[in-house]
């Protein structure tokens, strides 16, 4: 699986990510969600470069023009709840895409990390270019469990796994376990996971920072 770390290039995305990490600006929930959406727009644009384009004739009020337009059918999927602001940025770019939602969360207090997933509201995925959003890629087990739940909804032509920040453990886990045609996109691969499976240095709990503590 190809891994694309967009943070390796110096762009304005690094500023938005720095604001997300900053404890001072994290106090403003609206700003936190807004910067997640900004990063969603940027990543959506970058992923759009990977789609298939075909020349089509466009009619203007004064004539005709041949243009390269995307041919692919894109489906956006997000893992609730932290993925919603990130999704909003993607929807600004892929504004006609079908959209689906999956609920997945950690089981608190378990002796070892367990992921509970159940709520699934997604369209058919067969032959589509599916972009699956999970804001923080920690162990990778949440996304793996979501992919298992999606197996009955059709085989995508290509799968794009999109996160804002990833841990090397999660990147490695998905690289080893995802067998379908896929690529992994992120703005940063941080140092490691701590004993509670949070990304270091990361930014904290993106869901709590967006909407308040659970």
C-alpha positions as CSV (number, residue, x, y, z in Angstrom):
1,X,0.0,0.0,0.0
2,X,1.4,3.4,-1.0
3,X,1.7,5.9,1.8
4,X,1.5,9.6,1.0
5,X,2.7,11.9,3.8
6,X,1.7,15.4,2.6
7,X,3.4,17.0,5.6
8,X,6.8,16.2,4.0
9,X,6.3,19.2,1.7
10,X,6.2,22.8,3.1
11,X,2.7,24.1,2.4
12,X,0.0,26.1,4.1
13,X,-1.4,22.8,5.4
14,X,1.5,22.8,8.0
15,X,0.1,26.0,9.5
16,X,-3.4,24.6,9.9
17,X,-1.9,21.4,11.5
18,X,0.2,23.5,13.9
19,X,-2.9,25.4,15.0
20,X,-4.7,22.0,15.6
21,X,-1.8,20.9,17.9
22,X,-1.5,24.2,19.8
23,X,-3.2,24.0,23.3
24,X,-4.0,27.7,23.2
25,X,-6.0,27.5,19.9
26,X,-7.6,24.2,20.9
27,X,-9.7,26.1,23.4
28,X,-11.7,27.5,20.4
29,X,-13.9,24.5,19.2
30,X,-15.1,26.4,16.1
31,X,-11.5,27.2,15.1
32,X,-10.4,23.5,15.8
33,X,-13.2,22.2,13.5
34,X,-12.5,24.8,10.9
35,X,-8.9,23.8,10.6
36,X,-9.9,20.2,10.3
37,X,-12.2,21.2,7.4
38,X,-9.4,23.2,5.8
39,X,-7.1,20.2,5.9
40,X,-9.9,18.1,4.4
41,X,-10.1,20.5,1.5
42,X,-6.4,20.3,0.9
43,X,-6.2,16.6,1.1
44,X,-9.3,16.2,-1.2
45,X,-7.6,18.3,-3.8
46,X,-4.4,16.2,-3.6
47,X,-6.4,13.0,-3.9
48,X,-8.2,14.4,-6.9
49,X,-4.9,14.3,-8.8
50,X,-5.1,10.5,-8.6
51,X,-8.5,10.1,-10.3
52,X,-9.1,9.2,-14.0
53,X,-9.8,12.2,-16.3
54,X,-11.2,12.3,-19.8
55,X,-11.6,15.1,-22.2
56,X,-15.1,16.4,-22.6
57,X,-16.6,19.3,-24.6
58,X,-18.0,22.0,-22.4
59,X,-20.4,24.5,-23.8
60,X,-20.0,28.2,-22.7
61,X,-22.3,31.2,-23.6
62,X,-19.8,32.1,-26.3
63,X,-18.6,28.8,-27.7
64,X,-17.1,25.4,-26.8
65,X,-14.0,24.3,-24.9
66,X,-12.5,20.8,-24.5
67,X,-11.5,20.1,-20.9
68,X,-10.2,17.2,-18.8
69,X,-12.8,16.3,-16.3
70,X,-12.9,13.6,-13.6
71,X,-14.5,10.3,-14.7
72,X,-14.5,8.5,-11.4
73,X,-17.5,8.1,-9.0
74,X,-16.2,9.1,-5.6
75,X,-17.8,8.0,-2.3
76,X,-16.9,9.7,1.0
77,X,-17.0,7.7,4.2
78,X,-16.2,8.9,7.7
79,X,-15.7,7.3,11.1
80,X,-17.9,9.1,13.7
81,X,-17.5,11.4,15.5
82,X,-14.1,13.1,15.0
83,X,-14.2,12.6,11.3
84,X,-17.2,14.9,10.7
85,X,-15.3,18.2,10.5
86,X,-12.6,16.6,8.3
87,X,-15.4,15.2,6.1
88,X,-16.9,18.7,5.6
89,X,-13.7,19.8,4.0
90,X,-13.8,16.9,1.6
91,X,-17.4,17.7,0.7
92,X,-16.4,21.2,-0.4
93,X,-14.3,19.6,-3.1
94,X,-16.3,16.4,-3.9
95,X,-19.6,18.3,-3.6
96,X,-21.7,15.7,-5.5
97,X,-20.2,12.6,-3.8
98,X,-22.3,10.0,-2.1
99,X,-21.5,10.0,1.6
100,X,-21.6,7.3,4.3
101,X,-21.0,7.1,8.1
102,X,-19.7,4.3,10.3
103,X,-19.6,4.3,14.1
104,X,-16.4,2.9,15.7
105,X,-14.9,3.5,19.2
106,X,-12.5,2.2,21.8
107,X,-14.0,0.1,24.5
108,X,-12.8,1.9,27.6
109,X,-11.4,-0.1,30.6
110,X,-10.6,-3.3,28.6
111,X,-7.4,-5.1,29.5
112,X,-6.2,-4.7,25.9
113,X,-7.4,-2.4,23.1
114,X,-10.7,-3.4,21.7
115,X,-12.7,-1.6,19.0
116,X,-16.5,-1.6,19.0
117,X,-18.1,-0.9,15.6
118,X,-21.7,-1.2,14.7
119,X,-23.5,1.7,13.1
120,X,-23.2,1.6,9.3
121,X,-25.0,3.8,6.9
122,X,-23.2,3.7,3.5
123,X,-24.1,3.5,-0.2
124,X,-23.0,0.7,-2.6
125,X,-19.2,0.8,-3.0
126,X,-18.7,-1.5,-6.0
127,X,-16.4,0.0,-8.6
128,X,-16.2,3.3,-6.8
129,X,-13.3,5.4,-5.6
130,X,-13.9,5.3,-1.9
131,X,-12.3,7.8,0.5
132,X,-12.5,6.6,4.1
133,X,-11.7,9.3,6.7
134,X,-10.5,8.7,10.2
135,X,-9.0,11.9,11.7
136,X,-6.4,10.2,14.0
137,X,-4.8,6.9,12.8
138,X,-3.4,5.4,16.0
139,X,-3.3,1.6,16.0
140,X,-5.1,1.2,12.7
141,X,-7.5,-1.3,14.3
142,X,-10.5,1.0,14.0
143,X,-10.1,1.3,10.2
144,X,-9.4,-2.4,9.9
145,X,-12.7,-3.1,11.7
146,X,-14.6,-0.6,9.6
147,X,-13.2,-2.2,6.4
148,X,-14.5,-5.6,7.7
149,X,-18.0,-4.1,8.1
150,X,-17.9,-2.7,4.6
151,X,-17.2,-6.0,2.9
152,X,-20.8,-6.6,2.1
153,X,-21.3,-3.3,0.3
154,X,-19.2,-4.0,-2.8
155,X,-15.6,-4.0,-3.8
156,X,-14.2,-0.5,-4.5
157,X,-12.0,0.2,-7.5
158,X,-9.6,1.9,-5.2
159,X,-9.6,2.8,-1.5
160,X,-8.1,6.0,-0.1
161,X,-7.5,5.9,3.7
162,X,-7.3,9.5,4.9
163,X,-6.1,10.8,8.3
164,X,-4.8,14.1,9.7
165,X,-2.1,12.5,11.9
166,X,-0.9,8.9,11.9
167,X,1.3,6.8,14.2
168,X,3.9,4.6,12.7
169,X,2.3,1.6,14.4
170,X,-1.0,2.2,12.7
171,X,0.6,2.8,9.3
172,X,2.5,-0.5,9.7
173,X,-0.6,-2.4,10.8
174,X,-2.7,-1.2,7.8
175,X,0.1,-1.8,5.4
176,X,0.3,-5.4,6.6
177,X,-3.5,-6.1,6.8
178,X,-5.2,-4.2,3.9
179,X,-5.1,-6.4,0.8
180,X,-7.3,-4.5,-1.6
181,X,-6.0,-1.8,-3.9
182,X,-5.5,1.1,-1.4
183,X,-3.4,4.1,-0.5
184,X,-2.9,5.9,2.8
185,X,-2.9,9.7,3.0
186,X,-1.9,11.8,6.0
187,X,-0.4,15.2,6.9
188,X,2.0,13.8,9.6
189,X,3.5,10.5,10.8
190,X,4.3,11.2,14.5
191,X,6.7,9.5,16.8
192,X,4.8,6.6,18.5
193,X,1.8,5.5,20.6
194,X,1.8,5.8,24.4
195,X,0.6,3.1,26.8
196,X,-3.0,4.3,26.3
197,X,-2.7,4.1,22.5
198,X,-2.7,7.8,21.9
199,X,-0.4,9.4,19.3
200,X,2.7,11.2,20.6
201,X,3.0,14.1,20.2
202,X,-0.3,14.1,18.4
203,X,-2.9,16.7,19.5
204,X,-5.1,15.0,22.0
205,X,-8.6,13.6,21.4
206,X,-9.9,15.2,18.2
207,X,-13.5,14.3,19.0
208,X,-13.5,15.9,22.4
209,X,-11.7,19.0,21.1
210,X,-14.4,19.3,18.3
211,X,-17.5,18.7,20.4
212,X,-16.7,18.4,24.1
213,X,-15.7,15.6,26.4
214,X,-17.8,12.4,26.2
